[in-house]
Amino acid sequence: MKQARRSLIVVGALFVLFMMQQFGMLESILNNLERVAWWVYLVVAGIIFSGYQAFNLSKQEREVDDEWIEQQGNVYMKRINAEKKRRQDLKNPKTMQ
């Protein structure tokens, strides 16, 4: 599913670039990009990469947190069930024999 979505995004981006080229909008953008210093591109790429890594890290942390919460919930439910059984055994004296 993720790969299909990424593929659609790439195809869409290529289509937009093609249309910009056909209408002559791409040439003016490229001329303006030539005026910018090379290190600015490195800074922008670093910012984009940092944002991507932060997004992935937060997603991984969320998955780990969800797993831990589920484990703790299972422990809690086991304790509740054990307490219910203990109380039922106290109410019903026949089960003690």
C-alpha positions as semicolon CSV with decimal commas, in nm:
position;residue;x (nm);y (nm);z (nm)
1;M;0,000;0,000;0,000
2;K;0,279;0,242;0,090
3;Q;0,470;0,162;-0,228
4;A;0,163;0,221;-0,443
5;R;0,101;0,557;-0,278
6;R;0,465;0,658;-0,324
7;S;0,448;0,556;-0,687
8;L;0,138;0,768;-0,741
9;I;0,308;1,066;-0,579
10;V;0,615;1,027;-0,804
11;V;0,399;0,994;-1,116
12;G;0,199;1,299;-1,011
13;A;0,514;1,503;-0,951
14;L;0,654;1,403;-1,290
15;F;0,325;1,500;-1,455
16;V;0,330;1,841;-1,288
17;L;0,691;1,897;-1,399
18;F;0,600;1,795;-1,755
19;M;0,307;2,037;-1,762
20;M;0,523;2,317;-1,624
21;Q;0,777;2,251;-1,899
22;Q;0,508;2,254;-2,168
23;F;0,373;2,592;-2,049
24;G;0,721;2,744;-2,015
25;M;0,702;2,790;-1,640
26;L;0,989;2,555;-1,564
27;E;1,251;2,761;-1,748
28;S;1,195;3,072;-1,536
29;I;1,215;2,864;-1,217
30;L;1,542;2,704;-1,329
31;N;1,690;3,046;-1,413
32;N;1,607;3,167;-1,062
33;L;1,758;2,853;-0,907
34;E;2,090;2,921;-1,080
35;R;2,126;3,245;-0,885
36;V;2,116;3,074;-0,546
37;A;2,442;2,967;-0,379
38;W;2,516;2,592;-0,370
39;W;2,532;2,577;0,010
40;V;2,170;2,692;0,036
41;Y;2,065;2,370;-0,138
42;L;2,262;2,171;0,119
43;V;2,089;2,354;0,404
44;V;1,744;2,296;0,254
45;A;1,825;1,928;0,194
46;G;1,944;1,899;0,556
47;I;1,622;2,053;0,684
48;I;1,410;1,819;0,474
49;F;1,615;1,518;0,583
50;S;1,589;1,620;0,950
51;G;1,212;1,654;0,921
52;Y;1,188;1,314;0,757
53;Q;1,398;1,150;1,029
54;A;1,199;1,323;1,304
55;F;0,874;1,199;1,150
56;N;1,003;0,840;1,126
57;L;1,140;0,849;1,482
58;S;0,812;0,978;1,625
59;K;0,624;0,706;1,435
60;Q;0,855;0,436;1,576
61;E;0,823;0,576;1,929
62;R;0,445;0,577;1,899
63;E;0,449;0,210;1,793
64;V;0,676;0,116;2,087
65;D;0,455;0,313;2,327
66;D;0,140;0,145;2,195
67;E;0,300;-0,198;2,237
68;W;0,407;-0,118;2,595
69;I;0,061;0,016;2,681
70;E;-0,098;-0,300;2,542
71;Q;0,133;-0,519;2,750
72;Q;0,053;-0,322;3,064
73;G;-0,317;-0,347;2,986
74;N;-0,286;-0,724;2,958
75;V;-0,109;-0,739;3,296
76;Y;-0,385;-0,526;3,447
77;M;-0,659;-0,746;3,298
78;K;-0,489;-1,058;3,437
79;R;-0,485;-0,901;3,782
80;I;-0,852;-0,806;3,755
81;N;-0,947;-1,159;3,645
82;A;-0,742;-1,312;3,928
83;E;-0,913;-1,083;4,178
84;K;-1,258;-1,173;4,038
85;K;-1,180;-1,542;4,070
86;R;-1,050;-1,493;4,423
87;R;-1,369;-1,309;4,524
88;Q;-1,589;-1,573;4,364
89;D;-1,400;-1,841;4,556
90;L;-1,457;-1,652;4,880
91;K;-1,832;-1,620;4,809
92;N;-1,875;-1,983;4,711
93;P;-1,752;-2,209;4,993
94;K;-1,804;-2,529;4,788
95;T;-1,513;-2,441;4,559
96;M;-1,274;-2,434;4,854
97;Q;-1,328;-2,801;4,940
